[in-house]
Amino acid sequence: MQPIRILTPSFQFLGEIDDYESLQFIRRFRKPGEFELHINANKNLTDTLQEDNLIVLSPRKVGVILHRELNRENTEQLMIKGYMLQGILSRRITVPPVGQAYDKIKANAETALKHYVRQNAVEPVDPNRIIPNLIIADDLQRGAIVDWQSRFKNLVDELESISFSAGIGWDVFLDLQQQKWVFEVYEPRNLTASQSELPPVIFSIDFDNIKNQTFTESSVSYKNYGYIGGQGEGEDRAVVEVGDASGISRIETFIDARDIEDGENLTVRGQQKLQEMQKILSFESEILTYGPFVYEKDWDLGDIVTVQDKKWGITLDTPITEVKEIYEPGGFRLEATFGNTMPTLIERIKKTIDVPMVEKPIKTNVPTKLSELENDAGYITADDIPAAQSFIHEQLTPSSLWVITHNLNKYPTVTVTDSSGNVVVGDIKHTSLNTTEISFSAAFAGKAILI
């Protein structure tokens, strides 16, 4: 089995484990990956698998422990889960500079990414916001020019959006020599069959280097023409249009961008959001480890490769957006995702509640329009939801039991997020038409939206 080292966040070595039952590492191109470890709780060093300690396969494969689960009915199996090292940046939001409504930047994508990390995690105004041991690699000014503004958004979500719009990736890796966590940006290599500068990489069942191939083509969430609403009300509201489709092929959406003051930036926001609503084209495959292409040498996460299936008549040049490494007693397996996958339910919910930050005099725990909070998702708009049909509960004090009196006179649909904007699933119990209780496995503060 591949040995894993256990370190504290301050780089203290606690030991090495190689007798676990299974380990999965999921690496992602533009957002944090995750890991899951299964091991018998009676084995050596399992006491080191504590919250925030690091599980290290290599400098670029580092997991942060967030979850421990012990099942005594299943031979005392201990399950450990968490996110990859990039996930530490989800602990910060984008706080604008003092005296400014937004943190704005127009620069290469790499410069923009490193700017937001520097301002909110490495050199923030408030020293309490510094993430210890985090540094930023030299800025090589790679990627397309982006015109961005951010205000109180989750830092990881902003990094994902910027990198998606520019076609680049980012990572946080471990530098053991310096004892630092290093934020770095990387550009994908073009390894497609149509180029001649690098040896091409072609994945195909016909070449005996992949198996169990699944192809997905979907236009379920596809939009190609946007009306972008800026500031103002009614006829006075600024609205611009983005797109050039017409006729039956024109698929319209409204994008709420009331947080933007400059009309020129409305067009930029519209282009960014439409890019996020493109058609889904993806392959998911198990890659044969004994094939001709060596993982992390001939190809790696983020590289643009050619995927073919001659029987289906499909050839796709696409980046490798996700790689799952599976370590088990029976051997090592690789699974890869080429292209963009369908958004999960949780991702759809996050898009729905990821709205522009516009402060209005809203009283806590009174019925209010969702539109007073925001809606920048491009999926739905809630401007027409009557105030009496929705309710926002702000849980300011961490608690494992939220008791909500909403007075909606119905059993509402409930969405819960923590203080970082992450969707949390709890046990929802409607004790009456006007009262709802939500219980969680741990105490935290956040927000509940009831509709």
HUZIVEN-V619942 format. One record per backbone hydrogen bond with DSSP energy under -1.0 kcal/mol. CO is the residue of the C=O (numbers start at 1). NH is the residue of the N-H. E is the energy in kcal/mol with one decimal. If there is no record, write none. Layout:
BEGIN
<<CO & NH & E> <CO & NH & E>>
END
This chain:
BEGIN
<<4 & 17 & -2.8> <5 & 56 & -2.8> <6 & 14 & -3.1> <7 & 54 & -3.5> <8 & 11 & -2.3> <12 & 8 & -1.9> <15 & 6 & -2.7> <17 & 4 & -2.7> <22 & 38 & -2.7> <23 & 327 & -3.3> <24 & 36 & -1.9> <25 & 325 & -3.5> <26 & 34 & -1.2> <27 & 323 & -2.4> <29 & 170 & -1.2> <33 & 84 & -2.0> <34 & 26 & -3.2> <35 & 82 & -1.4> <36 & 24 & -2.3> <37 & 80 & -2.8> <38 & 21 & -2.3> <38 & 22 & -1.6> <39 & 78 & -3.2> <40 & 43 & -1.8> <43 & 46 & -1.2> <45 & 48 & -1.8> <46 & 49 & -1.3> <48 & 50 & -2.2> <50 & 53 & -2.0> <53 & 65 & -2.4> <54 & 7 & -2.1> <55 & 63 & -2.9> <56 & 5 & -2.3> <58 & 61 & -1.9> <59 & 174 & -2.8> <61 & 57 & -2.8> <61 & 58 & -1.1> <62 & 85 & -1.8> <63 & 55 & -2.5> <65 & 52 & -3.1> <67 & 81 & -2.1> <69 & 79 & -3.1> <71 & 77 & -1.5> <76 & 41 & -2.7> <77 & 71 & -2.4> <78 & 39 & -2.2> <79 & 69 & -2.0> <80 & 37 & -3.1> <81 & 66 & -2.6> <81 & 67 & -2.2> <82 & 35 & -2.1> <83 & 64 & -3.3> <84 & 87 & -2.5> <85 & 88 & -1.8> <86 & 89 & -1.8> <87 & 90 & -1.8> <88 & 91 & -1.4> <89 & 92 & -1.4> <92 & 155 & -2.7> <93 & 95 & -1.0> <94 & 152 & -3.6> <97 & 100 & -2.1> <103 & 150 & -1.4> <105 & 148 & -3.2> <107 & 146 & -3.2> <108 & 112 & -2.4> <109 & 113 & -2.8> <110 & 114 & -2.4> <111 & 115 & -1.9> <112 & 116 & -2.1> <113 & 117 & -1.7> <114 & 118 & -2.4> <115 & 119 & -2.7> <116 & 120 & -1.2> <117 & 121 & -2.0> <117 & 122 & -1.2> <118 & 123 & -3.4> <121 & 131 & -3.0> <126 & 129 & -2.2> <127 & 130 & -1.3> <131 & 134 & -1.7> <133 & 181 & -3.2> <135 & 183 & -2.7> <142 & 110 & -2.5> <144 & 109 & -1.6> <146 & 107 & -1.8> <148 & 105 & -2.7> <150 & 103 & -2.6> <153 & 94 & -2.5> <154 & 158 & -1.9> <155 & 159 & -2.4> <156 & 160 & -2.5> <157 & 161 & -2.1> <158 & 162 & -2.6> <159 & 163 & -2.4> <160 & 164 & -2.2> <161 & 165 & -2.1> <162 & 166 & -1.3> <163 & 167 & -1.2> <163 & 168 & -1.7> <169 & 186 & -2.1> <171 & 184 & -2.9> <173 & 182 & -2.9> <175 & 179 & -1.5> <175 & 180 & -2.0> <180 & 175 & -2.9> <181 & 135 & -3.0> <182 & 173 & -2.2> <183 & 137 & -2.6> <184 & 171 & -2.8> <186 & 169 & -2.6> <189 & 304 & -3.1> <191 & 201 & -3.2> <192 & 195 & -1.2> <201 & 306 & -2.2> <203 & 308 & -2.6> <204 & 209 & -1.4> <205 & 208 & -1.5> <209 & 288 & -1.9> <211 & 286 & -2.4> <214 & 284 & -2.4> <216 & 282 & -2.3> <218 & 280 & -2.9> <219 & 222 & -1.1> <225 & 253 & -1.7> <226 & 242 & -2.4> <227 & 255 & -2.7> <228 & 240 & -2.0> <229 & 257 & -2.8> <231 & 238 & -2.4> <233 & 236 & -1.9> <234 & 237 & -1.6> <238 & 230 & -4.1> <240 & 228 & -3.1> <242 & 226 & -2.8> <247 & 250 & -1.4> <251 & 224 & -2.0> <251 & 225 & -1.7> <253 & 227 & -2.4> <255 & 229 & -2.2> <257 & 260 & -2.0> <264 & 268 & -1.0> <265 & 269 & -2.5> <266 & 270 & -2.4> <267 & 271 & -2.4> <268 & 272 & -2.2> <269 & 273 & -2.5> <270 & 274 & -2.5> <271 & 275 & -1.7> <272 & 276 & -1.2> <277 & 223 & -2.0> <280 & 218 & -2.2> <282 & 216 & -2.9> <283 & 338 & -3.2> <284 & 214 & -2.2> <285 & 336 & -2.8> <286 & 211 & -2.4> <288 & 291 & -1.7> <294 & 297 & -1.7> <294 & 298 & -2.3> <294 & 299 & -1.3> <299 & 296 & -2.8> <300 & 303 & -1.8> <303 & 320 & -1.8> <304 & 191 & -3.0> <305 & 318 & -2.4> <306 & 203 & -2.7> <307 & 316 & -2.9> <309 & 314 & -2.2> <314 & 309 & -2.5> <316 & 307 & -2.9> <318 & 305 & -2.4> <319 & 339 & -2.4> <320 & 302 & -2.5> <321 & 29 & -2.1> <322 & 337 & -2.6> <323 & 27 & -3.2> <324 & 335 & -2.2> <325 & 25 & -2.5> <326 & 333 & -2.3> <327 & 23 & -2.1> <328 & 331 & -2.2> <331 & 328 & -1.9> <333 & 326 & -2.6> <334 & 287 & -2.1> <335 & 324 & -3.4> <336 & 285 & -2.3> <337 & 321 & -1.7> <337 & 322 & -1.3> <338 & 283 & -2.2> <344 & 348 & -2.2> <345 & 349 & -2.4> <346 & 350 & -2.5> <347 & 351 & -2.1> <348 & 352 & -2.2> <349 & 353 & -2.0> <353 & 355 & -1.6> <360 & 362 & -2.5> <369 & 372 & -1.2> <370 & 373 & -1.7> <370 & 374 & -2.1> <382 & 385 & -1.5> <386 & 389 & -1.9> <387 & 390 & -1.3> <391 & 450 & -2.9> <393 & 448 & -2.5> <394 & 396 & -1.1> <395 & 446 & -1.8> <399 & 444 & -1.4> <400 & 440 & -2.8> <402 & 438 & -2.5> <404 & 436 & -2.7> <413 & 451 & -2.4> <415 & 449 & -3.0> <416 & 424 & -2.5> <417 & 447 & -2.6> <418 & 421 & -1.9> <422 & 418 & -2.4> <427 & 439 & -2.1> <429 & 437 & -3.1> <433 & 410 & -2.2> <434 & 406 & -1.7> <434 & 407 & -1.5> <435 & 432 & -1.7> <436 & 404 & -3.3> <437 & 429 & -3.0> <438 & 402 & -3.1> <439 & 427 & -2.8> <444 & 399 & -1.7> <445 & 419 & -1.1> <446 & 395 & -2.5> <447 & 417 & -2.6> <448 & 393 & -3.0> <449 & 415 & -2.1> <450 & 391 & -2.3>>
END
